[in-house]
Amino acid sequence: MRQGIVIFIGVLLLSWSTIVQSAEKADYPVLLAQNRDRLEETAAQVGNYPDALAAIAIGRASLKKAEQAYDKGQKWMGLGSLKPEAEQEVRHNLEMVDLAVTLAVSRAAKGKNTEDAAAVEKQLELVKNRVKLLDERKQGEDKLRKELQKSEAIAKELASVKESHGTVSGQLEQVRAENKKLQEQLAVLTAEKGALAASSAESVGRGQ
Protein backbone atom coordinates (compact mmCIF):
# COMPACT_ATOMS: atom_id res chain seq x y z
CA MET A 1 0.00 0.00 0.00
CA ARG A 2 2.77 2.44 0.95
CA GLN A 3 4.75 1.70 -2.22
CA GLY A 4 1.59 2.17 -4.26
CA ILE A 5 1.03 5.59 -2.71
CA VAL A 6 4.62 6.63 -3.50
CA ILE A 7 4.20 5.54 -7.12
CA PHE A 8 0.89 7.35 -7.24
CA ILE A 9 2.54 10.57 -6.01
CA GLY A 10 5.09 10.30 -8.83
CA VAL A 11 2.31 9.88 -11.36
CA LEU A 12 0.50 12.90 -9.91
CA LEU A 13 3.61 15.08 -10.15
CA LEU A 14 4.14 14.03 -13.75
CA SER A 15 0.49 14.74 -14.51
CA TRP A 16 0.76 18.16 -12.87
CA SER A 17 3.77 19.11 -14.99
CA THR A 18 1.71 18.22 -18.04
CA ILE A 19 -1.17 20.32 -16.73
CA VAL A 20 1.11 23.31 -16.13
CA GLN A 21 2.43 23.06 -19.67
CA SER A 22 -1.15 22.93 -20.89
CA ALA A 23 -1.97 26.01 -18.81
CA GLU A 24 0.52 27.99 -20.86
CA LYS A 25 -1.62 27.25 -23.88
CA ALA A 26 -4.69 28.39 -21.92
CA ASP A 27 -6.81 25.35 -22.89
CA TYR A 28 -8.92 25.64 -19.77
CA PRO A 29 -11.65 23.13 -20.65
CA VAL A 30 -8.94 20.48 -20.98
CA LEU A 31 -7.25 21.66 -17.78
CA LEU A 32 -10.49 21.52 -15.84
CA ALA A 33 -11.24 18.02 -17.14
CA GLN A 34 -7.72 16.81 -16.33
CA ASN A 35 -7.93 18.19 -12.81
CA ARG A 36 -11.36 16.66 -12.31
CA ASP A 37 -10.11 13.22 -13.41
CA ARG A 38 -6.95 13.54 -11.34
CA LEU A 39 -8.92 14.58 -8.27
CA GLU A 40 -11.35 11.66 -8.54
CA GLU A 41 -8.52 9.18 -9.17
CA THR A 42 -6.85 10.44 -6.03
CA ALA A 43 -10.11 10.14 -4.08
CA ALA A 44 -10.35 6.50 -5.16
CA GLN A 45 -6.76 5.82 -4.10
CA VAL A 46 -6.53 7.46 -0.67
CA GLY A 47 -9.05 5.19 1.06
CA ASN A 48 -11.29 6.24 3.93
CA TYR A 49 -8.81 8.24 5.98
CA PRO A 50 -10.78 11.27 7.30
CA ASP A 51 -7.94 13.77 6.91
CA ALA A 52 -7.31 12.67 3.33
CA LEU A 53 -11.02 12.88 2.49
CA ALA A 54 -11.11 16.38 3.97
CA ALA A 55 -8.34 17.40 1.56
CA ILE A 56 -10.29 15.85 -1.32
CA ALA A 57 -13.31 17.93 -0.29
CA ILE A 58 -11.17 21.07 -0.42
CA GLY A 59 -9.94 20.06 -3.88
CA ARG A 60 -13.48 19.54 -5.15
CA ALA A 61 -14.55 22.92 -3.80
CA SER A 62 -11.58 24.59 -5.51
CA LEU A 63 -12.33 22.80 -8.77
CA LYS A 64 -15.93 23.98 -8.62
CA LYS A 65 -14.75 27.57 -8.10
CA ALA A 66 -12.41 27.21 -11.08
CA GLU A 67 -15.24 25.95 -13.27
CA GLN A 68 -17.53 28.76 -12.16
CA ALA A 69 -14.81 31.35 -12.78
CA TYR A 70 -14.26 29.92 -16.24
CA ASP A 71 -17.96 29.99 -17.09
CA LYS A 72 -18.40 33.56 -15.84
CA GLY A 73 -15.13 34.89 -17.22
CA GLN A 74 -15.51 34.05 -20.89
CA LYS A 75 -15.61 36.98 -23.24
CA TRP A 76 -18.57 37.97 -25.36
CA MET A 77 -20.71 34.98 -26.42
CA GLY A 78 -18.10 32.56 -25.18
CA LEU A 79 -15.71 33.38 -27.94
CA GLY A 80 -12.04 34.05 -27.46
CA SER A 81 -9.95 33.79 -24.31
CA LEU A 82 -10.93 34.49 -20.71
CA LYS A 83 -10.97 37.84 -19.07
CA PRO A 84 -7.66 38.46 -17.25
CA GLU A 85 -9.21 38.49 -13.77
CA ALA A 86 -11.18 35.30 -14.52
CA GLU A 87 -8.09 33.57 -15.91
CA GLN A 88 -6.18 34.48 -12.76
CA GLU A 89 -8.96 33.06 -10.58
CA VAL A 90 -9.11 29.84 -12.62
CA ARG A 91 -5.34 29.35 -12.36
CA HIS A 92 -5.41 30.06 -8.63
CA ASN A 93 -8.14 27.50 -7.98
CA LEU A 94 -6.43 24.89 -10.14
CA GLU A 95 -3.30 25.37 -8.05
CA MET A 96 -5.47 24.82 -4.96
CA VAL A 97 -6.72 21.59 -6.51
CA ASP A 98 -3.12 20.47 -7.00
CA LEU A 99 -2.23 21.30 -3.40
CA ALA A 100 -5.33 19.48 -2.16
CA VAL A 101 -4.40 16.36 -4.14
CA THR A 102 -0.85 16.39 -2.79
CA LEU A 103 -2.15 16.92 0.74
CA ALA A 104 -4.67 14.09 0.39
CA VAL A 105 -1.99 11.64 -0.74
CA SER A 106 0.32 12.73 2.08
CA ARG A 107 -2.40 12.35 4.69
CA ALA A 108 -3.36 8.94 3.32
CA ALA A 109 0.26 7.80 3.62
CA LYS A 110 0.37 9.13 7.17
CA GLY A 111 -2.86 7.32 8.00
CA LYS A 112 -1.47 4.10 6.56
CA ASN A 113 1.71 4.49 8.61
CA THR A 114 -0.38 5.02 11.73
CA GLU A 115 -2.39 1.89 11.00
CA ASP A 116 0.79 -0.11 10.39
CA ALA A 117 2.28 1.14 13.66
CA ALA A 118 -0.91 0.21 15.52
CA ALA A 119 -0.88 -3.25 13.93
CA VAL A 120 2.76 -3.77 14.91
CA GLU A 121 2.00 -2.59 18.45
CA LYS A 122 -0.92 -5.02 18.63
CA GLN A 123 1.26 -7.91 17.44
CA LEU A 124 3.94 -6.92 19.94
CA GLU A 125 1.35 -6.94 22.73
CA LEU A 126 0.20 -10.41 21.66
CA VAL A 127 3.80 -11.66 21.71
CA LYS A 128 4.31 -10.16 25.18
CA ASN A 129 1.16 -11.87 26.45
CA ARG A 130 2.28 -15.20 24.99
CA VAL A 131 5.72 -14.86 26.56
CA LYS A 132 4.09 -14.00 29.89
CA LEU A 133 1.82 -17.03 29.59
CA LEU A 134 4.79 -19.27 28.81
CA ASP A 135 6.67 -17.87 31.82
CA GLU A 136 3.67 -18.54 34.06
CA ARG A 137 3.41 -22.09 32.74
CA LYS A 138 7.13 -22.63 33.27
CA GLN A 139 6.84 -21.33 36.84
CA GLY A 140 3.90 -23.68 37.40
CA GLU A 141 5.89 -26.60 36.00
CA ASP A 142 8.86 -25.73 38.22
CA LYS A 143 6.58 -25.58 41.26
CA LEU A 144 5.02 -28.95 40.44
CA ARG A 145 8.47 -30.41 39.83
CA LYS A 146 9.65 -29.23 43.25
CA GLU A 147 6.53 -30.61 44.91
CA LEU A 148 7.09 -33.91 43.12
CA GLN A 149 10.68 -34.02 44.36
CA LYS A 150 9.43 -33.37 47.91
CA SER A 151 6.84 -36.12 47.53
CA GLU A 152 9.49 -38.54 46.29
CA ALA A 153 11.75 -37.65 49.24
CA ILE A 154 8.86 -38.20 51.68
CA ALA A 155 8.04 -41.51 50.01
CA LYS A 156 11.65 -42.65 50.38
CA GLU A 157 11.65 -41.56 54.01
CA LEU A 158 8.44 -43.46 54.70
CA ALA A 159 9.84 -46.52 52.97
CA SER A 160 12.96 -46.29 55.13
CA VAL A 161 10.87 -45.92 58.29
CA LYS A 162 8.73 -48.85 57.25
CA GLU A 163 11.82 -50.92 56.60
CA SER A 164 13.25 -49.92 59.98
CA HIS A 165 9.92 -50.70 61.62
CA GLY A 166 9.96 -54.12 59.98
CA THR A 167 13.47 -54.76 61.31
CA VAL A 168 12.48 -53.66 64.83
CA SER A 169 9.37 -55.80 64.69
CA GLY A 170 11.47 -58.79 63.69
CA GLN A 171 13.92 -58.15 66.49
CA LEU A 172 11.05 -57.79 68.97
CA GLU A 173 9.55 -61.09 67.88
CA GLN A 174 12.97 -62.70 68.28
CA VAL A 175 13.31 -61.25 71.79
CA ARG A 176 9.83 -62.45 72.67
CA ALA A 177 10.67 -65.93 71.41
CA GLU A 178 13.89 -66.00 73.40
CA ASN A 179 12.04 -64.69 76.47
CA LYS A 180 9.45 -67.43 76.14
CA LYS A 181 12.20 -69.97 75.78
CA LEU A 182 13.91 -68.63 78.88
CA GLN A 183 10.62 -68.73 80.79
CA GLU A 184 10.18 -72.34 79.78
CA GLN A 185 13.72 -73.14 80.86
CA LEU A 186 13.11 -71.28 84.13
CA ALA A 187 9.96 -73.30 84.71
CA VAL A 188 11.89 -76.51 84.13
CA LEU A 189 14.61 -75.42 86.50
CA THR A 190 12.05 -74.39 89.10
CA ALA A 191 10.39 -77.75 88.79
CA GLU A 192 13.69 -79.53 89.08
CA LYS A 193 14.59 -77.39 92.07
CA GLY A 194 11.28 -78.24 93.71
CA ALA A 195 11.84 -81.89 93.03
CA LEU A 196 15.32 -81.76 94.48
CA ALA A 197 14.07 -79.93 97.57
CA ALA A 198 11.36 -82.49 98.10
CA SER A 199 13.81 -85.31 97.63
CA SER A 200 16.24 -83.77 100.14
CA ALA A 201 13.51 -83.33 102.74
CA GLU A 202 12.44 -86.88 102.30
CA SER A 203 15.99 -88.13 102.76
CA VAL A 204 16.41 -86.11 105.97
CA GLY A 205 13.21 -87.55 107.38
CA ARG A 206 14.34 -91.05 106.80
CA GLY A 207 17.68 -90.45 108.53
CA GLN A 208 16.05 -89.37 111.70
C-alpha positions in Angstrom: 0.0 0.0 0.0 2.8 2.4 1.0 4.7 1.7 -2.2 1.6 2.2 -4.3 1.0 5.6 -2.7 4.6 6.6 -3.5 4.2 5.5 -7.1 0.9 7.3 -7.2 2.5 10.6 -6.0 5.1 10.3 -8.8 2.3 9.9 -11.4 0.5 12.9 -9.9 3.6 15.1 -10.1 4.1 14.0 -13.7 0.5 14.7 -14.5 0.8 18.2 -12.9 3.8 19.1 -15.0 1.7 18.2 -18.0 -1.2 20.3 -16.7 1.1 23.3 -16.1 2.4 23.1 -19.7 -1.1 22.9 -20.9 -2.0 26.0 -18.8 0.5 28.0 -20.9 -1.6 27.3 -23.9 -4.7 28.4 -21.9 -6.8 25.3 -22.9 -8.9 25.6 -19.8 -11.7 23.1 -20.6 -8.9 20.5 -21.0 -7.2 21.7 -17.8 -10.5 21.5 -15.8 -11.2 18.0 -17.1 -7.7 16.8 -16.3 -7.9 18.2 -12.8 -11.4 16.7 -12.3 -10.1 13.2 -13.4 -7.0 13.5 -11.3 -8.9 14.6 -8.3 -11.3 11.7 -8.5 -8.5 9.2 -9.2 -6.9 10.4 -6.0 -10.1 10.1 -4.1 -10.4 6.5 -5.2 -6.8 5.8 -4.1 -6.5 7.5 -0.7 -9.0 5.2 1.1 -11.3 6.2 3.9 -8.8 8.2 6.0 -10.8 11.3 7.3 -7.9 13.8 6.9 -7.3 12.7 3.3 -11.0 12.9 2.5 -11.1 16.4 4.0 -8.3 17.4 1.6 -10.3 15.8 -1.3 -13.3 17.9 -0.3 -11.2 21.1 -0.4 -9.9 20.1 -3.9 -13.5 19.5 -5.2 -14.6 22.9 -3.8 -11.6 24.6 -5.5 -12.3 22.8 -8.8 -15.9 24.0 -8.6 -14.8 27.6 -8.1 -12.4 27.2 -11.1 -15.2 25.9 -13.3 -17.5 28.8 -12.2 -14.8 31.4 -12.8 -14.3 29.9 -16.2 -18.0 30.0 -17.1 -18.4 33.6 -15.8 -15.1 34.9 -17.2 -15.5 34.0 -20.9 -15.6 37.0 -23.2 -18.6 38.0 -25.4 -20.7 35.0 -26.4 -18.1 32.6 -25.2 -15.7 33.4 -27.9 -12.0 34.1 -27.5 -10.0 33.8 -24.3 -10.9 34.5 -20.7 -11.0 37.8 -19.1 -7.7 38.5 -17.3 -9.2 38.5 -13.8 -11.2 35.3 -14.5 -8.1 33.6 -15.9 -6.2 34.5 -12.8 -9.0 33.1 -10.6 -9.1 29.8 -12.6 -5.3 29.4 -12.4 -5.4 30.1 -8.6 -8.1 27.5 -8.0 -6.4 24.9 -10.1 -3.3 25.4 -8.0 -5.5 24.8 -5.0 -6.7 21.6 -6.5 -3.1 20.5 -7.0 -2.2 21.3 -3.4 -5.3 19.5 -2.2 -4.4 16.4 -4.1 -0.8 16.4 -2.8 -2.1 16.9 0.7 -4.7 14.1 0.4 -2.0 11.6 -0.7 0.3 12.7 2.1 -2.4 12.3 4.7 -3.4 8.9 3.3 0.3 7.8 3.6 0.4 9.1 7.2 -2.9 7.3 8.0 -1.5 4.1 6.6 1.7 4.5 8.6 -0.4 5.0 11.7 -2.4 1.9 11.0 0.8 -0.1 10.4 2.3 1.1 13.7 -0.9 0.2 15.5 -0.9 -3.3 13.9 2.8 -3.8 14.9 2.0 -2.6 18.5 -0.9 -5.0 18.6 1.3 -7.9 17.4 3.9 -6.9 19.9 1.3 -6.9 22.7 0.2 -10.4 21.7 3.8 -11.7 21.7 4.3 -10.2 25.2 1.2 -11.9 26.4 2.3 -15.2 25.0 5.7 -14.9 26.6 4.1 -14.0 29.9 1.8 -17.0 29.6 4.8 -19.3 28.8 6.7 -17.9 31.8 3.7 -18.5 34.1 3.4 -22.1 32.7 7.1 -22.6 33.3 6.8 -21.3 36.8 3.9 -23.7 37.4 5.9 -26.6 36.0 8.9 -25.7 38.2 6.6 -25.6 41.3 5.0 -28.9 40.4 8.5 -30.4 39.8 9.7 -29.2 43.3 6.5 -30.6 44.9 7.1 -33.9 43.1 10.7 -34.0 44.4 9.4 -33.4 47.9 6.8 -36.1 47.5 9.5 -38.5 46.3 11.7 -37.7 49.2 8.9 -38.2 51.7 8.0 -41.5 50.0 11.7 -42.6 50.4 11.7 -41.6 54.0 8.4 -43.5 54.7 9.8 -46.5 53.0 13.0 -46.3 55.1 10.9 -45.9 58.3 8.7 -48.8 57.3 11.8 -50.9 56.6 13.2 -49.9 60.0 9.9 -50.7 61.6 10.0 -54.1 60.0 13.5 -54.8 61.3 12.5 -53.7 64.8 9.4 -55.8 64.7 11.5 -58.8 63.7 13.9 -58.2 66.5 11.0 -57.8 69.0 9.6 -61.1 67.9 13.0 -62.7 68.3 13.3 -61.3 71.8 9.8 -62.5 72.7 10.7 -65.9 71.4 13.9 -66.0 73.4 12.0 -64.7 76.5 9.5 -67.4 76.1 12.2 -70.0 75.8 13.9 -68.6 78.9 10.6 -68.7 80.8 10.2 -72.3 79.8 13.7 -73.1 80.9 13.1 -71.3 84.1 10.0 -73.3 84.7 11.9 -76.5 84.1 14.6 -75.4 86.5 12.0 -74.4 89.1 10.4 -77.7 88.8 13.7 -79.5 89.1 14.6 -77.4 92.1 11.3 -78.2 93.7 11.8 -81.9 93.0 15.3 -81.8 94.5 14.1 -79.9 97.6 11.4 -82.5 98.1 13.8 -85.3 97.6 16.2 -83.8 100.1 13.5 -83.3 102.7 12.4 -86.9 102.3 16.0 -88.1 102.8 16.4 -86.1 106.0 13.2 -87.5 107.4 14.3 -91.0 106.8 17.7 -90.4 108.5 16.0 -89.4 111.7 
